[in-house]
């Protein structure tokens, strides 16, 4: 029996997305996919041809078994925990770089350690360090998950340690291969369920409630269009190019979805359960959400069928009356100093010139730098300003985001800052050269083969709410994979923030 038999059809999976994982788990009897077989499924291993959209960047695993005139391989169910073996703080973050001609916006990436029934979604051999097990990257020995930022509401961005269940396209990433072959990933997905701090209280709840975040969308994103066209073209370039112009960007995701949300311990027999279903920006046909309690909260969602634009965005919040109140913290980002704007590169596009701006010297760029600055307080995400900061060396930006979080007394929490400097504005996006790949602006700049500049990330772990109070100054981690030249001993930027207690 081939692996193709084990790939589940969308309708079947949607009928029980999380409530009966064992019934829909992949059998586990098939061996993990061989990364060298990605070529048989349609990967071309040619970066230039991918950029020019002559060959696909993503193809379905086992697509060689599917007939071109039939439907693509069905969507795959996955359940697991967001984590990274080698870079724990990079288990979830906006991508460092993406290829503009095949995106409309930069991706949000996270890595998942699959639950046991889903481990054979990881391609390759751990002993031989091939496929998903190659190297020492944030996604090594994990299943990498991607979706465009503009197609994933920010409230649903997961954080390290969150538990996720999702339904999406199980594909080979043809744009990243080694001698051991490609890796598998889920890219993109139609349904995502995120359990915040499993078994504990959400940092967004002032009364110690558990939270599950749901995002269901029928937007394939361009990655989904490419994978479907790869299935229809079967390696014929002209068919693939024609398909990209006509393939629908919407898919029918109608059906019944079922999830579970574990709750914090019941404080006393007198405590009563309270459940709230909060909308977080849904549009399109109205979904029906029902809940019932049986040790854990069972959540059922009925999504209407159709291909008109649809987003189901819901926060399911549940907890006990008389529960201990968490500490209400307010994080104010007060100052961002850009030491090096990371533009321009070397004169005449030279690869080296002793630049203090960037190790990507051969980029063809001019000041100011175009910075995207993301901040994350305990799982609550925001961007600085309107998304793009136009920075010059030594420039200071004031009045950044203000985030409120609720952390139980004595519990640890994390502050995380992620940055990107845009270098590929000349390539536009998947809609053409006249468009911008959000949140970067359209420009005449030409980056390098290695992608955009990476100023680095800042991370700070606090052992408790009390330990986090006061003024803090953050600088990029020395573990970061940055393109800021080492001559800048303090990094290419620093950021100030103040944590205060609210209501006391």
Backbone torsions as a table, in degrees:
resi	resn	phi	psi	omega
1	UNK	NA	131.1	-177.1
2	UNK	-81.7	163.7	176.2
3	UNK	-62.8	-27.8	-178.1
4	UNK	-58.0	-32.6	179.0
5	UNK	-62.3	-30.3	-175.1
6	UNK	-81.6	-13.8	179.3
7	UNK	-75.8	127.8	-169.8
8	UNK	-88.9	144.5	177.4
9	UNK	-74.3	150.1	-175.9
10	UNK	-56.4	-47.2	-175.7
11	UNK	-62.4	-38.9	-178.2
12	UNK	-68.9	-41.5	-179.5
13	UNK	-68.4	-43.0	-177.3
14	UNK	-62.1	-24.9	179.5
15	UNK	-67.6	-20.2	178.8
16	UNK	-155.3	68.1	-171.3
17	UNK	-64.4	-33.1	-178.3
18	UNK	-142.4	-19.8	-172.7
19	UNK	-70.7	-25.7	-177.7
20	UNK	-133.8	63.1	-175.0
21	UNK	-57.7	-39.0	-176.7
22	UNK	-65.1	-32.4	-179.0
23	UNK	-70.0	-28.1	-175.9
24	UNK	-111.5	5.0	179.3
25	UNK	-65.9	146.1	175.4
26	UNK	-64.1	144.1	-170.6
27	UNK	-56.1	-31.6	-180.0
28	UNK	82.5	-1.0	-179.2
29	UNK	-88.2	-21.0	178.6
30	UNK	-80.1	146.9	176.2
31	UNK	-70.9	154.8	175.5
32	UNK	-58.7	153.4	-178.2
33	UNK	-65.6	145.1	178.6
34	UNK	-83.8	120.1	-177.6
35	UNK	-56.0	-28.5	179.3
36	UNK	-69.7	-16.5	179.4
37	UNK	-81.6	-4.2	177.5
38	UNK	-59.5	-33.0	178.8
39	UNK	-64.6	-37.7	178.6
40	UNK	-66.3	-29.0	179.9
41	UNK	-84.7	-8.1	173.9
42	UNK	128.7	-2.2	177.8
43	UNK	-69.1	140.6	-175.2
44	UNK	-108.2	-18.7	178.6
45	UNK	56.4	51.4	178.0
46	UNK	-144.9	102.2	-175.3
47	UNK	-60.7	-41.1	-177.4
48	UNK	-64.6	-44.3	179.4
49	UNK	-64.8	-33.1	175.9
50	UNK	-66.9	-43.5	179.2
51	UNK	-61.0	-38.3	-179.8
52	UNK	-84.3	2.9	176.6
53	UNK	59.6	37.9	173.7
54	UNK	-91.6	-26.6	177.3
55	UNK	-134.2	157.3	-174.7
56	UNK	-78.7	151.9	172.2
57	UNK	-92.1	-20.9	177.9
58	UNK	-133.3	133.6	175.2
59	UNK	-134.3	149.7	-179.1
60	UNK	-67.5	140.0	172.3
61	UNK	-65.0	133.2	179.8
62	UNK	68.8	21.8	-179.1
63	UNK	-68.4	-18.0	178.9
64	UNK	-63.6	-18.3	178.7
65	UNK	-87.0	-11.5	-175.7
66	UNK	-97.0	139.1	-179.9
67	UNK	-78.0	136.3	-175.3
68	UNK	-59.0	-33.8	-178.1
69	UNK	-81.7	-8.2	177.8
70	UNK	-96.2	-178.9	-179.7
71	UNK	-69.1	153.5	175.2
72	UNK	-64.4	164.7	174.9
73	UNK	-53.1	144.3	-174.8
74	UNK	-69.8	167.3	-180.0
75	UNK	-68.4	155.2	-175.4
76	UNK	-114.3	138.0	174.8
77	UNK	-88.4	141.0	176.9
78	UNK	-142.3	140.5	173.8
79	UNK	-139.3	137.4	180.0
80	UNK	177.3	-166.8	-176.4
81	UNK	-114.7	138.0	177.8
82	UNK	-72.5	116.8	-178.1
83	UNK	-162.8	163.0	175.5
84	UNK	-136.4	134.1	-177.9
85	UNK	-69.2	-44.2	-171.3
86	UNK	-102.9	-24.3	-179.2
87	UNK	-132.5	76.1	-174.2
88	UNK	-54.0	-35.5	-177.6
89	UNK	-77.6	-8.8	177.8
90	UNK	-106.6	20.5	178.2
91	UNK	-66.3	-22.5	176.6
92	UNK	-147.8	126.5	-179.6
93	UNK	-172.9	158.8	170.6
94	UNK	-62.2	149.5	-177.0
95	UNK	-67.3	150.1	175.7
96	UNK	-69.4	-36.8	-177.7
97	UNK	-157.8	156.1	175.5
98	UNK	-147.2	160.0	-178.6
99	UNK	-86.7	111.2	-171.9
100	UNK	-56.3	-41.4	-174.8
101	UNK	-64.3	-11.0	-178.9
102	UNK	-123.2	22.8	175.4
103	UNK	-141.7	152.8	168.0
104	UNK	-100.3	-26.9	174.6
105	UNK	-146.3	161.7	177.8
106	UNK	-65.0	150.0	-179.7
107	UNK	-79.5	155.7	162.9
108	UNK	-103.7	124.1	-174.6
109	UNK	-111.0	144.3	165.3
110	UNK	-147.9	158.5	-175.8
111	UNK	-117.7	138.9	-172.6
112	UNK	-123.8	130.1	166.8
113	UNK	-84.5	106.6	-173.3
114	UNK	-66.2	147.9	168.7
115	UNK	-62.0	160.9	-172.3
116	UNK	-49.8	-43.2	-177.5
117	UNK	-65.8	-12.2	-174.4
118	UNK	-115.2	9.4	-175.8
119	UNK	-65.3	-28.2	-178.0
120	UNK	-81.4	10.1	166.2
121	UNK	-76.4	-15.8	177.1
122	UNK	-79.4	122.4	-179.7
123	UNK	-84.1	149.2	173.9
124	UNK	102.5	-175.6	-174.9
125	UNK	-120.2	118.2	-179.1
126	UNK	-63.3	-32.0	179.9
127	UNK	-70.5	-35.3	-179.9
128	UNK	-91.1	-4.7	178.9
129	UNK	57.3	50.0	178.8
130	UNK	-113.2	162.4	176.1
131	UNK	59.1	-126.6	-179.0
132	UNK	-65.4	-14.5	-177.4
133	UNK	-99.8	6.7	-177.5
134	UNK	-78.8	146.5	171.2
135	UNK	70.5	-163.4	178.3
136	UNK	-136.6	58.2	-179.6
137	UNK	-96.6	173.6	176.0
138	UNK	-57.6	-28.3	-175.4
139	UNK	-99.4	4.3	-179.9
140	UNK	-61.0	131.8	-179.5
141	UNK	64.7	24.2	177.2
142	UNK	-134.1	162.8	172.9
143	UNK	-94.5	119.7	-176.2
144	UNK	-81.9	135.0	-176.6
145	UNK	-123.0	132.3	-178.0
146	UNK	-137.1	143.8	170.1
147	UNK	-156.2	145.3	-178.0
148	UNK	-62.6	139.9	-177.1
149	UNK	-56.8	-41.3	-178.1
150	UNK	-69.7	-14.7	-178.7
151	UNK	-107.3	10.3	178.0
152	UNK	-134.4	107.3	-179.3
153	UNK	-55.0	140.8	-172.3
154	UNK	-62.9	-28.3	-179.2
155	UNK	-62.6	-22.6	-176.5
156	UNK	-97.3	2.3	176.8
157	UNK	-64.7	124.8	-177.3
158	UNK	-79.0	166.6	177.7
159	UNK	-124.0	157.8	176.3
160	UNK	-53.0	136.3	-179.5
161	UNK	93.4	-17.1	176.6
162	UNK	-69.2	151.8	175.7
163	UNK	-100.8	134.0	-177.3
164	UNK	-125.4	148.1	167.0
165	UNK	-128.5	131.9	-178.0
166	UNK	-147.7	162.5	-179.5
167	UNK	-128.8	118.2	-175.6
168	UNK	-161.6	-170.5	-175.9
169	UNK	-85.4	121.2	177.2
170	UNK	-89.5	110.0	-170.2
171	UNK	-132.5	163.6	164.5
172	UNK	-87.0	136.5	172.7
173	UNK	-88.5	96.7	-175.7
174	UNK	-72.3	-14.4	-178.1
175	UNK	-84.1	-6.1	179.0
176	UNK	-134.3	107.4	177.7
177	UNK	-136.5	156.3	176.0
178	UNK	-126.7	-174.8	176.1
179	UNK	-60.9	-23.0	179.2
180	UNK	-88.7	0.1	177.4
181	UNK	103.8	-172.5	-176.9
182	UNK	-81.5	173.0	173.6
183	UNK	-112.7	156.4	172.8
184	UNK	-90.7	156.2	175.2
185	UNK	-158.0	169.2	170.1
186	UNK	-102.7	113.8	-174.4
187	UNK	-159.9	105.8	4.0
188	UNK	-104.0	-163.8	179.9
189	UNK	-140.0	153.6	-178.0
190	UNK	-100.2	-25.7	-177.8
191	UNK	-135.9	134.0	178.2
192	UNK	-136.2	128.7	175.8
193	UNK	-121.4	122.3	-176.6
194	UNK	-117.8	119.4	174.5
195	UNK	-95.9	115.3	-177.4
196	UNK	-79.0	130.1	177.5
197	UNK	42.8	67.8	-170.8
198	UNK	-47.9	128.0	179.8
199	UNK	80.5	-1.9	-178.5
200	UNK	-122.7	-168.5	-176.9
201	UNK	-91.4	142.7	176.5
202	UNK	-72.9	144.8	177.4
203	UNK	-74.7	-3.5	178.1
204	UNK	-99.3	0.5	-176.6
205	UNK	-106.4	127.1	178.8
206	UNK	-79.6	-7.1	-177.4
207	UNK	-123.8	23.0	173.2
208	UNK	73.8	31.1	-178.2
209	UNK	-87.9	155.8	170.1
210	UNK	-79.4	156.4	-179.6
211	UNK	-140.2	134.9	169.6
212	UNK	-122.5	131.6	-178.0
213	UNK	-109.7	131.8	-175.7
214	UNK	-120.0	129.7	172.8
215	UNK	-133.3	117.5	175.8
216	UNK	-123.2	126.8	-176.6
217	UNK	-139.5	146.1	175.4
218	UNK	-99.5	13.6	175.3
219	UNK	-81.7	114.3	179.6
220	UNK	-66.9	-25.8	-162.9
221	UNK	61.9	169.9	-174.6
222	UNK	-66.4	-26.6	176.8
223	UNK	-62.1	-40.2	177.9
224	UNK	-67.0	-38.3	176.9
225	UNK	-61.9	-45.5	-179.5
226	UNK	-62.0	-44.1	-178.9
227	UNK	-63.7	-41.0	178.3
228	UNK	-66.0	-38.8	179.0
229	UNK	-70.5	-33.7	174.8
230	UNK	-61.5	-39.6	177.9
231	UNK	-62.9	-42.2	-176.4
232	UNK	-75.9	-30.7	-174.6
233	UNK	-84.2	-32.1	-178.8
234	UNK	50.6	43.8	174.1
235	UNK	90.3	-3.1	179.1
236	UNK	-86.8	113.3	-171.4
237	UNK	-59.8	-47.6	-177.0
238	UNK	-62.8	-37.7	178.1
239	UNK	-67.0	-41.4	179.6
240	UNK	-63.1	-47.8	-179.0
241	UNK	-62.8	-39.9	178.6
242	UNK	-66.7	-40.5	-178.9
243	UNK	-61.7	-38.8	-179.2
244	UNK	-59.7	-24.9	-178.5
245	UNK	-85.8	-17.6	-172.3
246	UNK	-122.4	-17.4	-175.4
247	UNK	-64.8	134.5	178.7
248	UNK	-65.0	141.1	177.9
249	UNK	-94.5	4.0	178.0
250	UNK	-118.4	146.1	176.7
251	UNK	-131.5	153.5	179.6
252	UNK	-79.0	116.8	179.7
253	UNK	-113.1	18.9	-179.2
254	UNK	-62.6	148.9	178.5
255	UNK	148.1	-174.1	-179.2
256	UNK	-106.9	126.6	-179.8
257	UNK	-114.0	142.4	-178.0
258	UNK	-132.4	133.3	-177.4
259	UNK	-135.1	169.8	174.5
260	UNK	-132.5	148.3	-179.4
261	UNK	-132.1	106.6	176.2
262	UNK	-69.5	145.6	-176.5
263	UNK	-108.2	157.4	172.0
264	UNK	-62.8	161.6	179.5
265	UNK	-57.2	144.5	177.8
266	UNK	-72.2	123.7	-174.3
267	UNK	-64.1	-37.1	-178.0
268	UNK	-161.2	167.7	178.2
269	UNK	-63.9	-24.8	-179.5
270	UNK	-78.3	-13.2	-177.8
271	UNK	-70.6	141.0	-179.9
272	UNK	-117.0	148.6	-179.0
273	UNK	-80.8	136.7	174.4
274	UNK	-127.0	130.1	-177.7
275	UNK	-124.0	134.2	176.7
276	UNK	-128.9	138.4	174.1
277	UNK	-113.3	110.9	-173.5
278	UNK	-109.9	129.6	177.5
279	UNK	-77.6	142.3	-177.0
280	UNK	-127.0	32.5	176.2
281	UNK	111.4	26.9	179.4
282	UNK	-63.5	151.5	170.8
283	UNK	-149.8	164.1	-177.7
284	UNK	89.1	-159.9	-178.6
285	UNK	-56.3	142.2	-173.9
286	UNK	-81.3	127.4	176.7
287	UNK	-89.7	151.1	178.1
288	UNK	-104.9	128.3	-178.3
289	UNK	-118.5	126.4	175.7
290	UNK	-128.4	153.0	-179.7
291	UNK	-135.1	153.8	171.0
292	UNK	-151.4	151.4	-175.5
293	UNK	-107.3	125.7	174.2
294	UNK	-148.0	80.6	-173.7
295	UNK	72.7	-47.3	168.9
296	UNK	-121.9	163.4	178.4
297	UNK	-80.1	124.5	176.6
298	UNK	-95.8	126.3	-177.2
299	UNK	-116.8	125.9	177.5
300	UNK	-118.4	136.6	-177.8
301	UNK	-131.3	124.8	174.1
302	UNK	-103.4	120.6	179.8
303	UNK	-106.0	122.8	179.7
304	UNK	-64.0	150.1	177.4
305	UNK	-76.9	158.5	177.9
306	UNK	140.0	168.1	-179.0
307	UNK	-121.0	9.8	170.8
308	UNK	-69.0	150.4	-177.9
309	UNK	-49.7	131.1	-173.4
310	UNK	-144.3	133.7	169.9
311	UNK	-140.7	123.9	170.8
312	UNK	-102.6	113.4	-178.0
313	UNK	-126.6	106.1	-174.3
314	UNK	-133.9	140.9	169.1
315	UNK	-108.4	119.8	177.7
316	UNK	-100.9	115.5	-174.5
317	UNK	-120.2	126.9	-176.1
318	UNK	-143.4	139.3	178.8
319	UNK	-167.6	-176.6	-174.5
320	UNK	-105.3	143.2	169.7
321	UNK	-66.8	154.3	-179.2
322	UNK	67.4	16.2	177.8
323	UNK	-73.6	151.4	177.9
324	UNK	-59.3	137.9	-179.7
325	UNK	-81.6	132.8	177.1
326	UNK	-77.1	168.5	174.2
327	UNK	-76.6	131.9	177.3
328	UNK	-92.8	113.7	-179.7
329	UNK	-111.2	144.3	174.5
330	UNK	-120.2	126.0	-179.1
331	UNK	-108.6	116.6	178.5
332	UNK	-109.6	118.8	174.7
333	UNK	-87.7	112.9	-167.3
334	UNK	-103.1	-26.3	-173.3
335	UNK	-156.3	133.2	174.3
336	UNK	-123.6	116.0	176.5
337	UNK	-100.9	118.9	175.8
338	UNK	-94.4	102.2	-179.9
339	UNK	-70.6	-45.1	177.5
340	UNK	-128.6	123.2	-178.8
341	UNK	-71.5	-15.4	178.6
342	UNK	73.5	10.0	166.8
343	UNK	-129.0	141.6	6.1
344	UNK	-93.9	176.8	171.5
345	UNK	-84.6	-160.0	-178.3
346	UNK	-75.5	154.4	178.1
347	UNK	-60.2	139.1	177.2
348	UNK	60.2	22.8	177.0
349	UNK	70.3	22.7	178.2
350	UNK	-65.9	147.0	-176.2
351	UNK	-74.8	-29.1	179.4
352	UNK	-137.3	140.7	178.4
353	UNK	-157.6	14.2	-176.5
354	UNK	72.1	26.5	-177.0
355	UNK	-63.2	137.4	171.8
356	UNK	-93.1	-3.1	-177.0
357	UNK	-87.1	-44.1	-171.9
358	UNK	-159.0	148.9	171.7
359	UNK	-82.6	-8.4	173.2
360	UNK	-89.8	65.0	-172.5
361	UNK	-62.1	-30.7	-173.3
362	UNK	-79.2	2.5	175.8
363	UNK	-65.9	150.3	177.6
364	UNK	-109.2	92.2	-173.0
365	UNK	-139.8	161.5	178.1
366	UNK	-133.8	153.3	174.9
367	UNK	-64.2	153.8	0.6
368	UNK	-82.1	168.3	171.1
369	UNK	-75.9	152.7	179.1
370	UNK	-111.1	103.3	-171.7
371	UNK	-103.5	137.1	166.5
372	UNK	-108.4	123.0	-178.4
373	UNK	-121.3	115.4	179.3
374	UNK	-105.9	137.3	176.3
375	UNK	-124.1	145.5	-175.7
376	UNK	-138.9	113.5	175.8
377	UNK	-108.5	102.7	175.6
378	UNK	59.5	20.4	-180.0
379	UNK	110.4	-1.1	174.5
380	UNK	-100.2	114.8	-172.5
381	UNK	-99.9	149.0	173.2
382	UNK	-154.8	166.0	173.2
383	UNK	-116.2	149.6	179.0
384	UNK	-77.9	127.6	178.0
385	UNK	67.7	-145.9	-179.7
386	UNK	-88.9	10.0	177.6
387	UNK	112.5	-26.3	179.7
388	UNK	-127.8	123.4	173.8
389	UNK	-108.7	122.9	-179.4
390	UNK	-94.3	104.9	-166.0
391	UNK	-113.7	144.8	171.4
392	UNK	-120.9	161.6	-179.2
393	UNK	-52.0	128.7	176.9
394	UNK	82.4	0.1	-177.1
395	UNK	-74.1	144.7	179.9
396	UNK	-117.0	132.7	174.4
397	UNK	-112.2	133.9	180.0
398	UNK	-113.0	170.8	171.6
399	UNK	59.4	61.4	176.7
400	UNK	-81.5	-167.6	-178.2
401	UNK	-61.3	155.1	172.3
402	UNK	-121.7	120.8	-175.5
403	UNK	-119.9	136.0	175.1
404	UNK	-107.2	131.0	178.2
405	UNK	-134.5	158.1	-178.9
406	UNK	-124.6	113.0	-174.3
407	UNK	-119.0	127.9	178.6
408	UNK	-57.7	145.7	-179.5
409	UNK	-53.9	127.4	177.4
410	UNK	82.0	0.4	-177.5
411	UNK	-93.1	145.7	177.7
412	UNK	-75.7	158.1	172.3
413	UNK	-153.2	167.8	-171.5
414	UNK	-127.5	140.6	168.8
415	UNK	-111.9	135.2	-173.2
416	UNK	-137.8	135.4	177.7
417	UNK	-128.5	129.7	-177.9
418	UNK	-125.7	136.0	-176.0
419	UNK	-129.3	154.0	175.9
420	UNK	-144.0	141.1	172.8
421	UNK	-115.2	122.0	-169.2
422	UNK	-76.8	128.8	-178.0
423	UNK	-127.9	-0.5	-173.6
424	UNK	-122.5	38.1	-178.8
425	UNK	-65.0	-15.5	-177.9
426	UNK	-76.9	-17.1	-176.0
427	UNK	-90.3	-4.5	179.4
428	UNK	66.7	-136.3	175.7
429	UNK	-149.6	-165.3	-175.2
430	UNK	-63.1	-19.1	179.1
431	UNK	-88.2	-4.5	177.8
432	UNK	131.0	168.4	-174.4
433	UNK	-68.2	-18.1	-178.9
434	UNK	-82.8	-4.3	-176.6
435	UNK	-105.0	164.5	178.4
436	UNK	-109.4	145.6	174.0
437	UNK	-87.5	101.4	-175.5
438	UNK	-58.6	141.2	3.4
439	UNK	-92.5	14.2	176.7
440	UNK	-79.2	152.9	-179.1
441	UNK	-88.5	162.6	170.0
442	UNK	-70.8	138.3	179.9
443	UNK	-157.5	-178.1	175.8
444	UNK	-100.4	9.2	-174.4
445	UNK	-74.9	146.9	178.9
446	UNK	-123.5	118.8	-179.0
447	UNK	-86.4	-160.5	-179.2
448	UNK	-110.4	170.3	178.5
449	UNK	-57.5	-30.0	-178.5
450	UNK	-80.7	-0.9	174.3
451	UNK	96.1	-161.8	-175.8
452	UNK	-69.7	160.6	173.5
453	UNK	-68.3	147.7	-178.8
454	UNK	-122.5	99.3	179.9
455	UNK	-64.5	-19.7	179.4
456	UNK	111.6	167.1	179.5
457	UNK	-116.0	153.9	176.6
458	UNK	-112.4	136.1	176.2
459	UNK	-139.3	141.0	176.7
460	UNK	-141.9	123.1	177.1
461	UNK	-101.1	125.5	177.1
462	UNK	-105.6	137.9	-177.5
463	UNK	-77.4	-15.8	-178.5
464	UNK	-166.9	166.0	173.4
465	UNK	-59.6	-39.2	-178.1
466	UNK	-62.9	-39.4	-177.4
467	UNK	-71.3	-14.3	-176.3
468	UNK	-93.4	-10.1	-174.0
469	UNK	-66.3	142.3	174.6
470	UNK	113.6	-167.8	-177.7
471	UNK	-87.0	141.1	178.7
472	UNK	-138.9	145.6	173.8
473	UNK	-124.4	121.6	-178.2
474	UNK	-109.0	142.4	174.1
475	UNK	-128.5	156.4	-174.7
476	UNK	-56.9	141.5	178.1
477	UNK	-62.9	143.3	176.5
478	UNK	-71.6	-14.3	177.7
479	UNK	-84.2	-8.1	-174.7
480	UNK	-66.6	149.6	175.2
481	UNK	-93.5	83.8	-171.3
482	UNK	-110.4	162.6	174.8
483	UNK	-110.8	19.8	175.0
484	UNK	-82.4	121.5	-177.3
485	UNK	-56.7	142.8	-176.5
486	UNK	-66.6	-14.3	176.1
487	UNK	-61.7	-23.0	175.8
488	UNK	-84.3	88.1	-170.5
489	UNK	-61.0	-29.6	-179.5
490	UNK	-97.6	9.8	-178.2
491	UNK	86.2	177.5	-177.9
492	UNK	-88.8	-4.8	176.7
493	UNK	-162.1	166.4	170.7
494	UNK	-146.1	158.8	-171.7
495	UNK	-139.8	133.8	177.6
496	UNK	-106.6	142.5	175.9
497	UNK	-150.8	156.0	-178.3
498	UNK	-125.8	131.9	177.2
499	UNK	-109.9	124.4	178.6
500	UNK	-125.5	157.8	174.7
501	UNK	-92.6	134.4	-177.8
502	UNK	-103.9	138.4	173.5
503	UNK	88.6	10.1	177.7
504	UNK	-133.4	NA	NA
